[in-house]
């Protein structure tokens, strides 16, 4: 009887842990999971597509210009260079994010050090999210909307900085409005221009899942031309006196923490990172471990 009781207690204690670390792309809390059933929001099948000439388009919509065999060789070459540069590599994260390993030093100079790739999402700056997230847009949240079984937020897209090809592939167009789900920000800031970082683009499906998941705590909000904050820290804006070295610094600071960044500077930083990495031409690049 005592052994059965201990076993029961173990199951009760461990169940929440496993529920939080199932590896799924939609990190939805227990109070919300009941709303997003497989019936309401079925996940599309995530497969590469091959055209009549044998050329592969990857799972999120980038045309590779390669056959399956050629793409496999490309992956192997990348993996060899990845492991040479980062011997402790245990995942395909850099490859999946279409990161140009040849641009390591240039990216580092722009504030993104690939050696810190394993940092938790919450620890990533907007520069990291620019590199690792699949879609980056400038827009503004305009309200709540239920879409294909999910409680989402509707956003007006002002400009797509990254992911045009993905949206066209998944939706057939770059929409003026789209919907996103952010399980950890139940009340995002409405009506202000911001920069949004979206992940899990392969889950978008025009028929079954017409929304995307926002990366936790990543949204940048433009309060005015000279003040940019992380949405998650907006509650600290009115704190007086404001302490940039405090436990919860609200403003986005430059790398040397000496001054606040303007909105234009933040946007330019993002454009510079995207230009150097050039994910749109990822499959045209060469990754040579011997050079």
N, C-alpha and C positions, 0 to 999 in steps of 0.2 A: 504493500500500500504506500509506504514511504517513497519507494522508487517511482511509482506512478505519479505521485504528487510532484516530485522533483522534475520529472519529465514534462508534466503539464506546465509547470512554472517556467521551464526553459523555453517551451514553445511560445508562451505568452510574451516573454521578454524579447525573444529573438525575432518574432514576426514583424514588428515595426521596422527593425533594422533592415531586414531583407526587402521590405516593401519600399524602402528609401533608396536601395542600391541595386535595383533590378536591371540597370543598364539601358532602360528605355529612353527614348528621346523626349518624352513629355513628362517632365517632373511635376506632377500634380499632387497636391496635398490630399490627405484622406478625406477632408471635408468636401473636396471638389471631384474626386475620382468617380463618385457615384453618378455624376452628371455626364461623364464622358465614356459611355459604354461602347463596346466594339460595334454594336448595332447602330448607334447614333453616329459614330465617327470612325468608320473602318479605315485602317491604314492601307494605302495602296501598296501593291507589290513593287519592291525596290529592285529593279533590274536594269542593266545596261541595255540599250537598244542598238540593234544592228540593221543598217539599211541594205538595200538591194545590192550594193557594191561591196558589202562586207565591212563597211566602216562603222565604228562604234561611237555612240553618243553616251556619255556617262550618266549616272543615276540622277544627277541634278540638272542635266541639260547642256553640258559642254560637249561640243563636237570634238572628238579626239583626232580625227583624220587618220586613224590607224585601224588595222584589223585586230581581232582579238589576240592573235599571236604577237603582233607588233606591240600592242598595248601591254601584254604580259612582260615582254622584254623591257619596255620602258619602265614599268613598275619595278622590275628587278634591278635595273641600273640605279634608279632613285633610291631604292632600299639600301643598296651597297654604300652609296655616298652618305645617306642618312646615318647608317651605323658607323661609318668611318668618322664622321664629324661629331656624332653623339653616341658614343659606345654603349651608353645605358638605355638606348632607345628600346621601348617595349611595345610601342603602338605604331599605327600608321597615321597618326594625327597630322603630321606635317604634310604627308602626301595627300591626305583627304582634304586638307585646307589649301592645297595647291600652292604651297610655299616654295619659292625659288631658293634652293640651298646655295646657289651660286652668288646670291645677293646678301649673304650673311652680314658682311661688314657694313654694307650700305644701309641695311635695315637697322642694324645696331646703332648706327650714327643718327638714324631718325627716331630712335627711342624704343625699338623693339628688339630685345635680345632673345634669340631663339633658344638659348640655353635655359631660359626661364619658362619654357613652353608648358611645363607641368603644373604651373601655379593654378590654384582654384579659380573658377570663373569670377568669384567675388573680388579676387585680388588683381584682376586684369584691368589695365587702364583702357581708355578708349583707343589708344594706339594698338594695343594687343588685339582688342576686339575687331579693329579694322582689318587686321591681317587674318584672323582665325574665323571670323563669321562669314557666312556665305552671301548675305544680302545686307547692304548698308544704305539707308535712305534718309533724306531730310524730309520732314513732314510735320504734321501736327495731329494729335488725337482729337477727334471731334465728338466722341460719345460711345456709349455701349451699344452692342448689337449682337443678337443671337444668330449664329451662322452654322449651318450643318451640324446642329446639336450642341454647339459650344457657346459659352458666354464669352464673347470677344469684345475688343475695342476697335472701332472703325477709325482709320487714319487717312487723312488726305496726303497723298504723296506729292511732294513738291519737286524732288529730284532723286533719282536713283544713282548713288555714287558707285555702287558695286552690286552686281547681280542682274543686270538687264537681260542677259541671255537666259538666266534661270527663270525669270518671270515670264519671258516670252515662251519658253519651252513648256512650263507648267500650266500657264494660263492662256497662252495664245496671244498675249499682249502685255504691255506694261500698263497696269491699271492706274487710273486717277485716284481710286480709293481701294484700300485693301483692309484686311482685318488681321489682328494679331491677338494672341493669348499670352498673358503674363500672370502665371499663377501666384507669384509672390508680390505683385503690385496691384492690389485689388482696386485702387483708385488712382490711376495715373493722372498727371497734370493735363487738363483739357485746354485746348485752344492756343497753346504756345508752340512756336516752332522748336523742333528738336531734332536730334540725330538718333536714329533707331538701328539697333544691331540685331539681326534675325538669324537664328540657326535652324537646323533640322529642315532645310529646304526640300530635301528629298521626300518629305512627308506631304508636301502640298499636292493636292489633286483637285482638278477643276470641278469634279463632280461630287467628291466625297469629303474633301477637307480643304475648303476654300479659306484657310487662314494659316498663319504661321506662328511659331512660338518665339517670343521675345527672349533674348538672353538676359538672365537674371541681373537686375541692378545696373544695366549698362547704359540706359538712355541718358543722353545729354540734353539739357534744356537751355535755350537761350533766353535769359531773363531780359537782356537788352544787348546792344552791340558790344558792350565791353564786359559783360558778366555771363559766364557759362557755369552751370552746375550739373552735377549728377542728379537725376530725378529722385533717386532714393535718399538723397541728403537734403532735399529742398526744405525740410522742416527746420534746418539749421540756419537758413538764410537770414532770418530776423534776429538771430541771437546776437546780443550786444554785451561786451565788445566781441567782435569776431576774432577768433584765434586760429591762424592758419596752421599752427603746429599742434592744435588740439587733437583730441581723440577722434573726432568726427569732422575733419576738414571738408567743407561743403564745396569750395570752389576748385575748379580744375587749374592746377598750377603747372608751370613749365617744369622741366626736369630738375632744374636747380632750385626750385621752390622760392624764387625771388620775386616773381610777379604773376599776376593773374593773366590768363590768356583771353583775348577777345574771340568772339564767334568766328570772325574771318580767319584768325590764326588757327583755330581748331580745325575748321574745314580745310584749310590749306595743308595742314599736317596730314590729314586723312588722305587728301588727294596725292600728296607726295609719296606716302606709303603704298598706296594702290598703284601708282605709276611705276615705282621701283619693282614691286613684286610682280605686277602684270599677270594676274591670274587668268585673264581671258586668253592669253597665249601660252598657258602652262604646257600644253601638249605639243607645242612646237619647239620646246627647249630640249637641251641635251644635258644629261647629268652624268659626268664622267668621273669615276672614282680614282682614276690614274693621273689626273692632271695635277 
